[in-house]
């Protein structure tokens, strides 16, 4: 991401800061109430975040392509925002050497094992099921294991290294593996497969029959320790020197092994699937960077994926100027998806051997994810208009965490809609907000120019928006000189 940095100079006065933010001739016009309101917003923004570098831009999107199930864009609706009343219990499981040895034999280190797998989903069973990490290999990056369930969205399962330990025999002390290239000692694991103690996460009351898939969020940059990159990402998700990628089972970044040995400590009657993960789309595809098992009675069935959708997505966060000191940027949240295509996987006969794929172009589309303001607005994307009051009461605040409600970051307001004429590099998107006060004036908000106080930001679709009246962290916008 190409963020430019802002520097807060302690000796500057508020007047000086405000002058820096409002110095554009075409931005400040004291004769109109709306522009007065914009000027007041700019002053408050600089008070909150510091002086704006004249070269500052507000497009932080990396334009990395993302994968999704074809059906997932049409099955979710606005009624699902805030839902997700499933339960999760946490325990631990000791996995013996025989299981680790089986995994190592079937996922040889450094060998491309893609031929053994396929892009896959699982189907949520009517019973509970359990996920247990059992191996983390020679992987310098830092990752988190996530689960996506249609209709409920995304859920963090496990972070690398958490409550995880190994030993080379039953008499040795437990060893916590490193989160960087240390992993589990490779030579010890290969020559004498180790016993592993991992956290076990049991899920119940997920919607039976729903599609689910797994993915890794991976933080990597050169040969840096991945956990350090993750810590920097937490401070500033938009910084140019950090990168987060998604490696998904539906994008052939995971390998599933069926009919595998059942660990002794799993109750009788359970079935087990072992899943290996690759943490780099330019990697060796041995699928042993993270290995976890899923068990249940029955285990969620694995199904090969026939088609997925690939798109580059810009997520826009917007302020509607309802007030001038609110920087949660959730009055309008919309994903604009371009370069969309349907990818069809082609398998060899009736086997699971993926041999090729075809691509079909799809129309650009937009998905409204949240509407936090209490005023009506017309969203214009390229040459396409979308009006809030045609889909929801204009005064309703939806999917922004108002009054403590939970946020569903994959929810859809009404349905995705086709857009025409959108230019991602130009950010030709705007919103016209109708003031519901006595003035009834229309506030036109466009993508900010370089150096302006922003009322709109462009970010990656993996970036979550804030809850009501919680400002975006200042680390998004500047670093303090030391």
N, C-alpha and C positions, 0 to 999 in steps of 0.2 A: 504494500500500500504506500501511496506516495504523499504521506502527510508532510507538510512543512511545519516547522516548529515555531511556537510562539514563546517569547521570553518576557517574563514579568519583571519590570525594573522598579525596584522599591522606591526610588526617588521621584517617580512620576506622580503627578496629582491627578485627581479624578477628572478635572477639567481637561487636562492634557490628554488623558485616555479617551475621553469622549470625543475630542477633536480628531484624534487618530481614527476612530471608528466611523465618523460621519463626514469625512472630508470629500466624498464624491459629489460633484455638482448635480448629478442626475439622481441622487439618492435623497437629499434633504430639501424639502420645500415646505417652509413654515406656514404657507397659506392654506394648506389642506390638512384637515384633522387626521386623516390616515397617515400622511407623511410625518406629522408631528408624533403620532403614535409609534411609527417606525423609528424615528429619531430617539424617542424615549427608550424603546427597546434596545437600540444600539448602545445607548449610554449605560443601561443596566447590564447589558451583556459584558461590556468592558469592565464595569465594576466587579462583576462576578468572576471573569476569567482572565482579565489582564489585557494589555495592549495588543492589537492585532497587527501582525506583520503585514505590510502592504502586498507581499507575495503569497500570503496564505490562501490556499484553495480549500474547498470543502467537499471534494469528491475523494473519499477514502476507499472506494471499491476496487478490489483486485481483479474482478471479472473472471475469477476462476469458475469453470463450468461445474455444475452440480447435477446429481442424478436423483430421479424420483420415480416412483411407480406411476404408470400411466393413470391408474384409477384414483390415486391419492389426491389429484387436483380437483376432482369432481365429487368425491365422497364426503369431504369435510364441509361443514356449514357453520354459520355464525352461532348456531345453538350449541355448538360444542365448546365454545370458549369457556374455560374455567372448569370443564368436566375432567374426570379422571379419578374416580373413587376406588381405585384398586389399592391393594395392600402389599407391603413388602416387609419381610422379616429377615434378619441377618443372623447367621451362625457361622460356623467354620467347618471345613471338611479336610481331612488328611487323605491325600491321594498317594497310593503306594507306587513302587518302582515299576511294576508291570505295566501300568497304564501310561506312565511317562515314557517307558521304553517303546511301547506300541506307537505313541505319538512321534517319537524321534525317528523310528524306523519308517514311518509313512510320510514324514515331512523332512526329508534329508536336508540338512543345512546347506545353503548355497546353491541348491539345485532348483531349477524352475519346475515347480510341482503343479503348474496351472492345469495340465492335462487331467489331473485327478479331480478337478472341481468344476464348478459352474456358477454363474450368477444365481443367487437363490434368495428366497424369502422363507419364512416359516408361517404357519397358521396357529393362532392362539387356540389352545385346547380348552375344553370346559373345566379341566382340572388345574391345579396349581403346577408350577414348574420352577426349577432352580437353576441358577447360573453360578458357575464356580471358575475363576481363573486358575490355571494349573501350570502355566509356564510363561516366562518372558525371556526372550532370547537375546541375542547379541544386537541390541537396538539402542542406539544413542539418543533417539528422540524421546519425547514425553508424549503420552497419549492418554485418552480417556475412552472407555468403552460405553457407547450409547445404544439405546434401543428405541426404534420408532414403531409405534403401533397406530395403524390407521384409525382416525377419528379421535385419538387421544394425544397424538403428537410424539414428542421426544422426551426421553428419560435417561438421566445419567445412571449407569449401572456401577461402574468401577473406575477408579483412577490408578494409574500405574504404581505398583508397589504397595498400595494400601493394604494393611493387615495381611501381608503375604510373606512367606518364609519358606526356606528349603533346607534340607540336610542330606548328606550323602549316605547315611545309614541310620537305623532306628536308635542308635546309641549316641549319635553326635548331637551337638547343640544346634538349635535352629538359627539360620543365617538370614538376615534381611537382605535381599538383592539390591544392587544399586539401581538408580533410575536412569543412568546414562548407559555407556557402553558396557558397564560391569554386568548388568543383567544377572542371569544365573551363570555361574562359571561354566563356560562351554566345555572345556576338556573334562571336567568332573562329571557333567551331565551326560556327555557322550560315552565316556568310558565306564562310568558307574552311575546309571540313571538314578536321580535323586528322588527322595520322598518330599512331597510338597504339602504345605498347610496353607490353604487359601480361604478367603471369605466366601460364604455361600449366601446367595440372595434368592429368596423364595418369593415368587409373585403369585398373587391370587386375585380373582375378580376382574381380570382383564376381559374385554369383550370377546367371548368365544366366537371363532370364525373370522375374526379380523386378521388382515395381513400384518405381519411384523417383520422387521429386518434389523440387522445390527450394523453399526459403523463405528469407526475410530475417528475421533478428533485428534489430529497429530500436529504438534508444534515442533517445527524443525527449522534450522537455518545453518547451512554449512556443517561444520563439525562441532558446533557449540553443544554443550550439554542441554538436552531438550527441556529439562525442568527449569533451567535458568531462563530459557526463551519463554516458557509458559508464565513464569513470574512476571516477566516484562510485559507479556501480553495482558495479564490481569490489570496491570497499571495503565496500559494504553493499548487497547485492541487494534488501534489504527496506526500504530507506529510502523515506520518503513523498515525497521530492522528485525521484525518478527513476522512469522508466517504460520497460519493454521490451515491445514488441509483436511479434507474428509475422505476416508477410505471405507467404502461401503460393500456389504455383501451383494448388493444388486449391481455393483460395478465390477464384479469379479475380483475384489480385493480380499475375499475370504474364501476359505476352503473347508467344506464340511465332510467329515468322516462318519459313516454309518456303521452300525453293527460292531461297535467297539467294545473293548473289555469294560466291565462295570466295576468301578472301585468298590472295595469290600465294605466301605463305610456307608454306602448308599443302600437304603432299604430294598429288600427283595420286591420284585414286580416292576421296578422302574426300568425304563429304557434310557439309553445315553447316546448323545451326539457330541462329537468333539469338533470344535471349530477353530481353525488356525487363521491368523490375520497377517496381512502385509501392511506395513506402515509407510510405504513410499511407492508412488505410482511409477517411479523410475528405479525401483529396487530389484532384488534378485528373485522375488516371487517364490520364496521357499515357505512362506506363510507361517513362520514360527516366531515372529516378533512378539506376538501375544497369542497364546492358545488358551481357550476356555472350554468347559464342557457345559452342556445343558442336559438336565435329566428331568423326567416326569413319568407319570403313570396314566397315560402314555406321554412320551416326549413330544413337544411340538413338532409336527411333521414338516420336513424340508421339501420345498418345491422349487424347481428351476424357473427362472424368470424368462419369459418369452420376449417381452418388450419393456423398455424403460424410456423415460423422457430425459433429455439432456438440455440444459439451458444455461446461459450466463444471466445472472440476476443482479439487478441493483435494487437495494432496499432504500427507500426514501423516508426519512424522519422529518416531520413538518410541525411548525408552530403556527397557530391561527391568529395570534395577536389578540386573543381574548383578554389577556393581561400582558403587561410588558416586562414582568419580572419572573416569568415562568419558562424554564429551560429543560423541561422533560422531553420535548420533541416527540410527543406521541399524539398530537391532535389529529394528524393523519399519518398512518404508516401504510405504505404501499410497496409491493414488490413488482418491478417491471422486468419481465423475462424476455430476453432477446436471443437470437441465434438458436431458437428452439428446434429440436429435431427429435424424431422418434427413432430409437435404435432397436432393431429387431435382431435378436440373437439366433444364430443358425447352428443347430446341433447335428451331430453325425448319426443319421438314422434314429433309432429309438434310444440311443445311449445319451449320457449326459456330457459327452465330449463336445465342447464348444469349438467349432471350426472356423466360423467367420461371423460377420454381422453386416447388416445393411442399414442405411440411414434415409429417413424421409423428413423433408423440411416441414415445419409447423409455423403457424402464424405467431407473431409476438403477442404476448398477453400480459395483463396486470391482475394482481390479486391484492385486494384491500385487507390488511391484517388487523388494523385497529383504527378506531375513530374516537379520539378523546375529547374533542371540543363539544360545546353545546350550541353551536351555530351551524346553519346549513352551509354547504360549500359545493362548488363545482370543481372537480379535479380534471385538469386538462393534461393529457399525455400525448405528445405529438399533435395529431388532429382529432383525437378521441376525447369526448367528454363523459364524465361519470358524476352523477349528482347524488349526494348523500341522502336527501329526503325521499328519493325514489326507491331506496333500499332499506331504510331504517328511519325512525323518528329523528328529525334533525337534532333534537335536544338530548338524545340518548348518548351516554358515554359507554362505548363498547370495547371490551378486551384491553383495558388499560390499568387494571388493578384498582379501580375506584372502590373506596370503602372496604379495602382489604380483600377484594375478590382476586382469585388467581388469574394468571394470564396464560392463554394457550398460544404459544408462539408459532403454531402452524395452522391456526384457525383461519377461516375464510369468511368474509362478510358477503353473504349472498352467493356469489359464484365468480370464478375468473372471467374476465372479459377481454375480447380481442382489442388490440390497439394498433393504430396505423400511424405512420409518419414519425415514430419515435427515433431519436438519434442519441444513443447512449453516450457518445463522446461529447455531445452538446448539452446534455441534460435539459432538453426542451420539455420541461414539465413545470406546471404551475398550478396554483389553487386560488380560486376566487371565493372569499369567505363573506357571507352576508351577515353584517352586524345585526343581532336581534334586539338591539337597544332602540332608542328613539331615533337615531340617525338613519338606520337602515342602509348605511353605506357599504360598498363592496371593497374589501381589502384584497388587492391582487398581490400574491406572494410568488415570486419566481426564484429559480435557483440563484444563490448569491454570487455576485462577482468576486473576483480576487480581492482580498483585503476588506470585504464588507463584514458587518455583523450578520451571521447567518440566521435565517428562519427556516432553513431546509438543509439537510445533510444527505449525502449518498454514502452508503456503507455496504458491506457484504451481507448476504442474506442470513449468515450465521450470527450476526450481531443482534442481540436482543434489545428491545426498547425499554425505557424506564417506566416505573409505575407513576401514577399521578402525583405531580408536584415534587418529584424527586429529580433533581437536575442531573444532567449528564455530567460525569466526573470531570474536573478540570484537567486531569491527566490526558484526556482526549485531545486537548487543544494546545497545551504548552508544557514545556519543561523549564524548571527553575535553574538558572545559572548557579553553579557552585564555585 
